[in-house]
Amino acid sequence: MGHRWGLFWGAVGLSTVFYAGLVWRQRVVEQREQRLVSIRAKDVTGFRVVGGETTFVDLKRDGNGFVFVAPYPGVAADQRAVKNFLSVLERLPARRRWEQSGDLSLFGVGPQSPRLTVELGERVIVLAVGNRNPVGAEVFVHIVKFNLPFPSSAPSGHLLPRGEGNSINDGEIALVPTTAGALFQVQGMDFRGRRILPEGELLAWSLDRPGRGVLKAEIQGHEWMVSEGTGPVYPSDQSAARDVAQRINRLRLSDFESVDRRLSLDASGLSNPVARLTVQVSSGPAVVLTLGRGENPRVLNLAVNGEVRGGVFVDFLDPWPALAQLRKKSLVDFPLASVTRFTVERDESLAVYEKQRGKWYRLGRERRLVDPRGVQAFLLALAKVKIESFDFSGSVQVPQRRYVLFNSDGERVMDLVLGENKDGVVLASFGGARYRFLLEASETDQWGF
């Protein structure tokens, strides 16, 4: 009997799964049918946006990316901007649609209507945006689909694709959200490539400004080091170093006048630059950015490896932190709250402390609960210590204590080695570093660990 009931409920389960699958497939089909156009971004070979007789942007696929046909012939487009545009078009919903031919003026579609032509190999889709729906937050869009070769006769008010030929349908009218109007208002500038540096991790940079010396920073191991001219290499305040690296990584072109006017290095003010920034990225060779002053006081013209590329806002360069601002000034340049584990090594013994579920424990043969106020006092004491001077004659030779701190991701955020107390001063260094610095012994004696 039990066996029969098992077969029965098994059949019911399979039926339910099968029915759910049919419902899911039906919903997917419905979602596809609700889209304005059935396209895939990867199949698009070109697109144009036109208003009346004016071409706002015309792009075609070239290899793995897109380049301008107009208004900047041959210039590579910003691939991320193209991808976003096509992604919006691919998912654009149609709330209602019906076949429509003949006079389209009732819907506000005519020769001056903004139009978007999308080419997918031999298939072409032309969209013309019309009036706003008087009873909803929607606009009318006329859709016509062609197959290349293009027909000799075409409906009024549409931009013809490249080529000649035949085969045409009568078209449809669809209602789409008013936000879709943005697709018909894009300009060439919206697809202009603004990125300057190649993708990759920033490893080093050097800034050469006339009369100010060369300021340099590079990653050594896992931390930023900074120097000026032929002077010593200091450990950098990691937070300040990351801010500068982020500023460089985010640099984008804000102006294209110098390149569009085809100005020379002399005419762009780049033969007598105000600065040269050399950047090393993990993905390729060093890139030299030359910055000079042109006619616009708010913009610095920029050349990349000697080629004029446009301009950037002046606040990219001014103010730029000096060596004193970038140099490490304290032991702690990371959030104290990120510390979840630390070790203390002294007298050939090792103590391990770890935060588990909001409580601190000393680990060992037996896990012992630790007063969190003591841990907090220790971390705050570390944060208050300031580095006054550096000694580049080597690391600590006779270690007395060693403190290693880790964050929640298991990353080592501090490796501090303390030497002997001599006349109230403790010589200290970071593990593996080739420099030392001085700390007040009275400060280190209050750490409690």
C-alpha positions in Angstrom: 0.0 0.0 0.0 2.8 2.4 1.0 4.5 1.6 -2.3 1.4 2.6 -4.3 1.1 5.9 -2.4 4.8 6.5 -3.1 4.2 6.1 -6.8 1.2 8.3 -6.7 3.0 11.2 -4.9 6.0 10.7 -7.2 3.7 11.1 -10.3 2.1 14.2 -8.7 5.6 15.7 -8.1 6.7 15.1 -11.6 3.5 16.7 -13.0 4.0 19.7 -10.8 7.5 20.2 -12.0 6.4 19.7 -15.6 3.6 22.3 -15.2 6.0 24.8 -13.5 8.4 24.4 -16.4 5.6 25.1 -18.9 4.6 28.2 -16.9 8.2 29.4 -16.7 8.7 28.9 -20.4 5.5 30.8 -21.1 6.6 33.7 -19.0 10.0 33.8 -20.8 8.3 33.9 -24.1 5.9 36.6 -22.9 8.9 38.7 -21.7 10.6 38.3 -25.0 7.4 39.3 -26.9 7.1 42.4 -24.7 10.4 43.8 -25.8 10.3 46.5 -28.4 12.9 44.9 -30.7 14.2 41.3 -30.7 18.0 41.9 -30.9 21.1 40.8 -29.1 23.8 43.4 -28.5 26.5 41.0 -29.8 24.8 40.8 -33.2 24.6 44.6 -33.8 27.0 45.6 -36.5 26.3 49.3 -36.5 23.8 52.0 -35.4 22.9 55.6 -36.1 20.9 58.3 -34.4 19.6 61.1 -36.6 17.3 64.1 -36.1 16.0 65.5 -39.4 19.0 65.8 -41.7 21.5 65.9 -38.8 23.5 62.9 -37.9 24.1 62.9 -34.2 26.1 59.7 -34.0 27.0 56.9 -36.4 29.0 53.9 -35.2 30.0 50.7 -36.9 31.6 47.5 -35.5 35.3 47.1 -36.1 36.7 43.9 -34.8 35.8 43.6 -31.1 34.7 47.2 -30.7 33.0 50.1 -32.4 34.4 53.1 -34.2 32.9 56.4 -35.3 31.6 56.9 -38.9 30.4 60.4 -37.7 31.0 62.9 -36.2 34.6 61.7 -35.5 35.5 59.5 -38.4 37.8 56.6 -37.5 38.0 57.4 -33.8 37.4 54.5 -31.4 34.2 54.7 -29.4 34.0 54.1 -25.6 33.1 50.4 -25.6 31.5 50.6 -22.2 29.2 53.4 -23.4 28.2 51.4 -26.5 27.5 48.3 -24.4 25.3 50.3 -22.0 23.4 51.8 -24.9 22.7 48.5 -26.6 21.9 46.9 -23.3 19.1 49.4 -22.7 17.8 49.0 -26.3 17.9 45.2 -26.0 15.7 45.3 -22.9 13.4 48.2 -23.9 9.8 47.1 -23.3 6.8 47.7 -25.6 3.6 48.1 -23.5 1.3 47.9 -26.6 2.0 47.4 -30.3 -0.1 47.1 -33.5 0.5 47.1 -37.3 0.3 50.5 -38.8 0.9 51.8 -42.4 0.1 55.0 -44.3 -0.1 58.4 -42.6 1.9 58.4 -39.4 1.4 62.1 -38.5 -1.4 61.1 -36.1 1.4 59.6 -33.9 3.8 62.5 -34.5 6.1 60.6 -36.8 7.5 62.4 -39.8 10.7 63.4 -41.7 12.0 65.4 -38.8 11.4 62.8 -36.2 14.5 61.5 -34.3 15.4 58.1 -35.7 17.5 55.2 -34.6 18.8 52.7 -37.2 20.2 49.5 -35.9 22.1 47.2 -38.3 22.4 43.5 -37.6 24.3 42.1 -40.6 21.7 41.9 -43.4 18.9 42.8 -41.1 18.0 46.5 -40.4 15.6 47.9 -37.8 14.6 51.6 -38.0 12.8 53.2 -35.0 11.3 56.7 -35.3 10.0 58.4 -32.1 6.8 60.4 -32.2 4.5 62.2 -29.8 3.9 61.5 -26.2 0.8 59.4 -25.3 -1.7 62.0 -23.9 -3.1 59.4 -21.5 0.1 57.8 -20.2 3.8 58.2 -19.5 4.6 56.7 -22.9 5.7 57.8 -26.4 4.8 56.4 -29.8 7.6 54.6 -31.8 7.2 53.5 -35.4 9.1 50.3 -36.1 10.2 49.2 -39.6 12.3 46.2 -40.4 14.3 45.7 -43.6 16.4 43.0 -45.1 19.4 44.0 -47.2 19.8 44.7 -50.0 17.7 47.7 -49.2 14.5 48.5 -51.1 14.3 51.3 -53.7 11.1 52.7 -52.0 10.9 53.3 -48.3 8.4 54.9 -45.9 8.7 58.6 -45.3 10.5 59.8 -42.3 13.1 57.0 -41.9 16.8 57.0 -42.1 17.9 54.6 -44.8 20.7 52.1 -44.0 23.9 51.8 -46.0 23.3 50.0 -49.3 20.5 49.4 -51.8 18.0 46.6 -52.4 14.5 45.3 -51.7 12.1 43.6 -49.2 10.2 45.8 -46.7 7.3 45.5 -44.3 4.6 48.0 -43.5 5.8 48.6 -39.9 4.3 48.8 -36.5 3.4 51.4 -33.8 4.4 50.7 -30.2 4.0 52.5 -27.0 7.2 52.6 -24.9 8.1 54.3 -21.6 9.0 58.0 -22.0 12.5 57.3 -20.6 13.2 55.6 -24.0 13.4 59.0 -25.5 16.9 59.3 -24.2 18.0 56.7 -26.8 17.1 59.2 -29.5 18.9 62.1 -27.9 22.4 60.8 -27.6 25.3 62.7 -29.1 28.6 61.7 -30.5 30.3 63.0 -27.3 28.3 60.4 -25.3 30.3 57.6 -27.0 33.7 59.4 -27.0 36.4 57.4 -25.3 37.4 59.3 -22.2 39.6 56.7 -20.5 43.3 57.5 -20.6 45.1 54.7 -18.9 44.8 51.0 -19.8 43.0 48.6 -17.5 45.1 47.1 -14.8 46.5 47.7 -11.3 48.5 50.8 -10.8 52.0 49.8 -9.7 54.0 53.1 -9.7 53.9 56.7 -10.7 56.3 59.7 -10.9 55.4 63.3 -11.2 57.9 65.7 -12.7 57.0 69.4 -12.2 59.5 72.1 -13.2 61.2 73.6 -10.1 59.7 71.1 -7.7 61.7 67.9 -8.3 60.4 64.5 -9.1 58.0 62.9 -6.7 57.8 59.1 -7.0 55.7 56.3 -5.5 55.7 52.6 -6.1 54.4 49.4 -4.6 57.0 47.4 -2.9 55.7 44.1 -1.5 52.2 45.1 -0.3 52.8 48.7 0.6 53.3 52.0 -1.2 56.7 53.6 -0.8 57.4 57.3 -1.7 60.5 59.4 -2.4 61.5 62.7 -3.9 64.5 63.2 -6.3 67.5 61.1 -5.2 66.4 61.2 -1.5 65.5 58.2 0.7 62.5 56.0 0.0 59.9 56.4 2.8 57.0 54.1 3.6 53.9 55.9 2.6 50.7 56.6 4.5 48.7 53.9 2.8 45.5 55.7 2.9 47.0 58.8 1.3 48.8 56.7 -1.3 45.6 54.9 -2.2 43.8 58.2 -2.6 46.5 59.4 -5.2 46.3 56.0 -7.0 42.6 56.3 -7.2 42.9 59.9 -8.5 45.2 58.7 -11.3 43.0 55.6 -12.1 39.9 57.8 -12.4 41.5 60.3 -14.7 39.2 60.9 -17.7 39.3 63.3 -20.7 36.9 66.2 -20.1 37.7 68.2 -23.3 38.5 67.2 -26.9 39.1 70.6 -28.5 42.8 70.3 -28.9 42.5 66.9 -30.7 39.5 67.9 -32.8 41.3 71.1 -33.9 44.4 68.9 -34.6 46.6 71.2 -32.6 50.3 70.4 -32.4 52.2 69.9 -29.2 53.4 73.6 -29.5 49.9 74.9 -30.0 48.5 72.9 -27.1 51.1 74.2 -24.7 52.6 70.7 -24.4 56.1 71.6 -25.6 56.6 73.6 -22.4 54.5 71.4 -20.0 53.6 72.2 -16.5 54.0 68.5 -15.5 54.9 65.0 -16.8 53.2 62.1 -15.0 54.7 58.7 -15.8 52.4 55.8 -14.8 53.2 52.1 -14.6 50.1 49.8 -14.9 50.3 46.0 -14.6 48.8 45.4 -18.0 51.5 47.0 -20.1 54.5 49.4 -20.5 54.8 52.7 -18.7 52.5 55.5 -20.0 53.8 59.1 -20.1 51.1 61.8 -19.6 52.2 65.3 -20.6 50.1 68.2 -19.2 50.2 71.8 -20.5 48.2 75.0 -20.4 46.1 76.0 -23.4 43.5 78.7 -24.0 40.9 77.4 -21.5 42.1 78.2 -18.0 40.0 75.4 -16.5 41.5 72.7 -18.7 45.0 71.2 -19.0 45.8 69.9 -22.4 47.1 66.3 -22.3 49.3 64.2 -24.5 49.7 60.4 -24.1 53.1 59.2 -25.0 53.6 62.3 -27.1 50.2 62.2 -28.9 47.7 65.0 -28.2 44.5 63.4 -26.8 42.4 66.3 -25.4 42.2 67.9 -22.0 41.6 67.2 -18.3 40.3 69.5 -15.5 43.1 71.5 -13.8 42.0 70.2 -10.4 43.5 66.8 -11.3 47.0 68.4 -10.8 46.4 71.0 -8.2 46.6 70.5 -5.4 48.9 67.4 -5.5 50.1 66.1 -2.1 53.8 66.8 -1.2 56.2 64.2 0.2 55.5 65.3 3.7 51.8 64.5 3.2 52.4 61.2 1.6 55.1 59.9 4.0 54.0 57.6 6.7 53.5 59.5 9.9 51.9 57.0 12.2 51.9 53.2 12.9 48.3 52.8 12.0 47.0 53.8 8.6 44.1 51.3 8.5 40.7 51.1 10.2 41.1 49.7 13.8 37.7 48.1 13.5 39.1 45.9 10.7 41.5 44.1 13.1 40.2 40.7 14.0 43.4 38.9 14.9 46.9 39.7 16.2 49.9 37.9 17.6 52.5 39.0 20.2 55.9 37.5 20.1 58.4 38.1 23.0 61.0 36.0 25.0 60.6 33.2 22.5 56.9 32.8 23.2 54.0 33.5 20.9 50.5 34.6 22.0 47.6 34.6 19.5 44.5 36.7 20.0 41.4 36.4 17.8 38.0 38.0 17.6 35.2 35.5 17.3 31.5 36.4 17.2 32.2 39.8 18.7 34.4 38.6 21.6 38.2 38.5 21.9 40.0 35.2 22.9 43.5 34.2 23.5 44.1 31.0 21.6 46.2 28.0 22.7 45.6 24.7 24.3 42.6 26.3 26.0 40.7 29.2 24.5 40.5 32.0 27.1 38.2 35.0 27.0 40.0 38.3 27.0 38.8 41.7 28.4 37.8 43.6 25.2 38.7 46.9 26.9 42.3 45.8 27.1 42.4 45.0 23.4 40.7 48.3 22.5 43.2 50.2 24.7 46.1 48.4 23.0 44.8 49.2 19.5 44.1 52.9 20.4 47.6 53.2 21.9 49.1 51.9 18.6 47.0 54.5 16.7 48.3 57.3 18.8 52.0 56.6 18.1 53.6 59.1 15.7 56.8 58.4 13.6 59.1 61.4 14.0 62.2 60.3 12.1 63.6 57.4 10.0 66.9 55.7 10.0 67.9 53.9 6.7 70.9 52.0 8.0 68.9 48.7 8.2 66.2 47.0 10.2 66.2 46.1 14.0 69.1 43.8 14.7 68.0 42.5 18.2 64.2 42.1 18.3 62.5 42.3 21.7 58.9 42.2 20.7 56.9 41.6 17.5 53.3 42.5 16.8 51.5 41.2 13.7 47.9 42.4 13.0 45.4 40.9 10.6 42.1 42.1 9.2 38.9 40.1 8.6 40.1 39.0 5.2 43.2 37.4 6.7 45.5 40.1 5.3 48.4 41.3 7.3 48.0 45.0 8.0 50.9 45.5 10.4 54.1 43.7 11.2 55.9 45.8 13.9 59.3 44.8 15.4 60.5 46.6 18.5 64.2 46.6 19.6 65.9 47.4 22.9 65.0 50.4 25.1 68.0 52.7 25.1 67.8 55.9 27.1 64.0 56.0 26.8 63.9 55.4 23.0 62.9 52.2 21.2 64.3 51.4 17.8 61.5 49.9 15.7 60.9 48.6 12.1 58.3 46.9 10.1 58.9 43.3 9.3 61.1 42.9 6.1 61.7 46.6 5.8 65.2 48.1 5.2 64.6 51.1 7.5 64.1 51.8 11.2 62.4 54.6 13.1 62.4 55.8 16.7 59.5 55.5 19.2 59.2 56.8 22.7 59.7 53.9 25.1 57.1 55.3 27.5 54.5 54.9 24.8 55.3 51.3 24.0 55.3 50.4 27.7 51.6 51.3 28.0 50.4 48.9 25.3 49.7 46.1 27.8 50.4 43.2 25.4 
